[in-house]
Amino acid sequence: MESRNQEIILNDEIDLNNENEGAEETSAPEQYEEKKSRNPIKRMVEGGLFNIPFSIVCYSFVFSGIVYIISRFVPAFAEFWTKYPAQAIRFVLAKLTGWIPFSLAECLLLSLPIIAVFYIIGSSVATKHDDSDKTFYKWLRPLISFILVILTIFFAGFGPAYGRNKLSTNLSLEQNPVSAEELYNTALIIANEANGIIGEVAFDISGASIMPYDYKTLVSKVNEAFDRYAESEDYISHFKSNPKPIALSNPMTYTHISGVYTFMTGESNINTNYPDFLMPFTMAHEMAHQRGIAREDEANFVAFLVCINSDDVYIRYSGYANMANYLNSALSRADAELYKKFVLYSLPSDMTNEFIAYSNFFDKYRDSTASEVTGTVNNAFLQSQGQSAGTKSYGLVVDLAVAYYK
């Protein structure tokens, strides 16, 4: 383009027609450049954004997105995908990260701000020295790839589980609206079962129960309990995994999160700052997510079934105590008189003391900004995945319990 302009300037004797012809010659490259700037996809291709690895990431993302969309509308497909292809993804991730003694997800979360700062500085310096498309896309590609890989893992590995058959269907339970009387009757059954083993559980002076072994032993025992339960059930897989203790469990308690399944690393992460009686149940809950149970009420109920089928007394106690706690809350809202009757005459006194000790422990963390933020985010996420009750869906486990014992 520059050489053509020079040719026109040097030729002083050209006529008007030739000048017009020269103008037409210069307009073509200009139109090309304008068209090029208006075609971002072509520009990205020419700039080198879509190399082979990045293209594979993009195609995988598109495929997983299609799988996820189908699973949201076709439960039979979601059931199949969750039990087989997605199960393979979750299994591989759990095994790849399971040998690491600490939570990889926690480390990534804590280091993300530092990585982001270095990334911004590095990309800014690089593009300042070379503002070509090639350099720009060289730095943009890792960021896009990171986001697409996370979404791909969710869409293909965990997201479809939200669209699978309901747990009540897989357990052949008839789930209907629950009355206060039914809640009360179910609570009586749980209390009676707990009474049979509570004499074998030790409690400290505050009333809190004491887990009679360390965290590593608990992991082994809950894995055994999962194997024991899942052997007779075809809707859930079972394999040995390594739930990770969260290093910053005390600060995390201010978020009111006792455990979390991190789908991108395949890890079940446990807040070890909570009272002992919550830990076996929480661990079984997060392991249920790891094995394809996405809905929170269903993960709670699978955790309950896993715990009460354990051959360990304390794990069984954890199952009954946590279910009794959910039933207590539901009964107190449904019928104050029945709730009072149950607590005064049927709930084991040791379990009552357990709940009082838990309430005293939780006073320190009860009102916090962190819990409001995480609660809002978690509520929005759950609702986006079809759980209209949001964070309240955890308590809906009582509906499954009533149906199960009926």
Residue pairs with C-beta under 8 A, 6 or more apart in sequence:
1 26
1 29
1 30
4 22
4 25
4 26
5 26
7 22
8 14
8 19
8 22
11 18
14 22
36 42
36 43
36 46
37 43
43 133
44 50
44 133
44 137
46 133
47 132
47 133
47 134
47 136
47 137
48 133
48 134
48 137
48 138
49 137
49 140
49 141
50 58
51 141
53 145
54 141
54 144
54 145
57 145
57 148
57 149
57 152
58 148
60 148
60 152
60 156
61 148
61 151
61 152
61 155
63 156
64 151
64 152
64 153
64 155
64 156
65 151
65 155
67 81
67 155
67 156
67 160
68 154
68 155
68 156
68 159
68 160
70 77
70 78
71 77
71 78
71 81
71 82
71 159
71 160
71 162
71 163
71 164
72 78
72 162
72 163
72 386
73 163
74 163
75 163
75 164
75 165
76 165
77 160
77 163
78 160
78 161
78 162
78 163
78 164
78 165
79 164
79 165
81 160
82 160
82 161
82 164
82 292
83 235
83 237
83 292
85 156
86 156
86 157
86 158
86 160
86 161
86 292
87 237
87 291
87 292
89 153
89 156
89 157
90 157
90 158
90 263
90 266
90 290
90 291
90 292
91 237
91 239
92 266
93 153
93 157
93 263
93 264
93 265
93 266
94 239
94 241
94 242
94 266
94 267
94 290
95 266
96 266
97 104
97 265
97 266
97 267
98 241
98 242
98 266
98 267
99 242
100 244
101 244
102 244
102 247
103 244
103 245
103 246
103 247
103 262
103 267
103 269
104 244
104 265
104 267
105 244
105 260
105 262
105 264
105 265
105 267
105 269
106 244
106 246
106 247
106 248
106 269
108 265
110 248
119 139
119 142
119 143
122 139
123 139
123 140
126 135
126 138
126 139
127 135
127 136
127 139
149 264
150 264
153 263
153 264
154 263
154 264
157 263
158 263
158 289
158 294
159 294
159 385
161 292
161 293
161 294
162 294
162 295
162 385
162 386
162 387
163 386
164 292
164 294
165 235
166 175
166 295
166 298
167 173
167 235
167 293
167 295
167 298
167 301
167 302
167 400
168 174
168 175
168 400
168 403
170 233
170 235
171 235
171 404
173 400
173 403
173 404
174 403
174 406
175 399
175 400
175 403
176 403
178 330
178 398
178 399
178 402
179 334
180 331
180 334
180 335
180 338
181 335
181 338
182 402
182 406
183 327
183 330
183 331
183 334
183 335
183 338
183 398
183 402
184 331
184 335
184 338
184 341
184 342
185 405
186 327
186 398
186 401
186 402
186 405
187 324
187 327
187 328
187 331
187 342
187 346
187 347
188 342
188 346
189 405
190 320
190 323
190 324
190 327
190 401
191 324
191 342
191 346
191 347
191 348
191 351
193 308
193 320
194 317
194 320
194 321
194 324
194 348
194 351
195 348
197 313
197 316
197 317
197 320
198 317
198 348
198 350
198 351
200 313
201 209
201 210
201 313
201 314
201 317
201 350
202 209
202 210
202 212
203 209
203 210
203 350
203 353
203 354
204 210
206 357
206 360
207 350
207 353
207 354
207 356
207 357
208 275
208 276
208 277
208 353
208 354
208 357
208 358
208 361
209 275
209 276
209 277
209 314
209 317
209 321
209 350
209 354
210 276
211 218
211 276
211 277
211 279
211 280
211 314
212 314
213 221
213 314
215 245
215 272
215 279
218 279
218 280
218 283
218 315
219 242
219 243
219 283
221 280
221 310
221 312
221 315
222 243
222 280
222 283
222 284
222 287
222 306
222 310
222 315
223 240
223 241
223 287
224 310
224 311
225 284
225 306
225 307
225 309
225 310
225 311
225 312
225 315
226 238
226 284
226 287
226 291
226 306
227 238
228 309
228 310
228 311
229 238
229 305
229 306
229 309
230 236
230 237
230 238
230 291
231 238
236 288
236 291
236 292
236 293
236 302
237 291
237 292
238 291
239 291
241 268
241 287
241 290
243 267
243 268
243 269
243 270
243 283
243 286
243 287
244 267
244 268
244 269
244 270
245 269
245 270
245 272
246 252
246 269
246 270
246 271
246 272
249 271
249 272
249 273
249 274
250 273
252 271
252 273
253 271
253 273
253 274
253 365
254 365
254 368
254 370
254 371
255 368
255 370
255 371
255 373
255 374
256 365
256 368
256 371
256 374
256 375
257 271
257 374
258 270
258 271
258 274
258 278
258 282
259 268
259 269
259 270
259 271
259 282
259 283
259 285
259 286
260 269
260 286
261 267
261 268
261 269
261 286
261 289
261 290
262 269
266 290
268 283
268 286
268 287
268 289
268 290
269 286
270 279
270 282
270 283
270 286
271 282
272 279
274 282
275 354
275 357
275 358
275 361
277 317
277 318
277 321
277 322
277 354
277 358
278 318
278 322
278 358
279 318
280 307
280 310
280 314
280 315
280 318
280 319
281 303
281 304
281 307
281 318
281 319
281 321
281 322
282 303
284 302
284 303
284 306
284 307
284 319
285 299
285 300
285 302
285 303
286 299
287 303
287 306
288 298
288 299
288 302
288 303
288 306
289 299
293 299
293 302
294 385
295 387
295 393
296 382
296 387
296 391
296 393
296 394
296 396
297 393
297 394
297 395
297 396
297 397
297 399
297 400
298 397
298 400
300 322
300 326
300 394
300 397
301 397
301 400
301 401
301 404
303 319
303 322
304 319
304 322
304 323
304 397
304 401
305 319
306 319
307 315
307 316
307 318
307 319
307 320
307 322
308 316
308 319
308 320
310 316
310 319
321 351
321 354
323 397
323 401
324 347
324 351
325 355
326 394
326 395
326 397
326 398
326 401
327 398
327 401
328 339
328 342
328 343
328 347
328 355
329 395
330 395
330 398
331 338
331 339
331 342
332 339
343 352
365 371
375 391
378 390
378 391
379 390
379 391
380 390
382 389
382 390
382 391
382 393
383 390
387 393
389 396
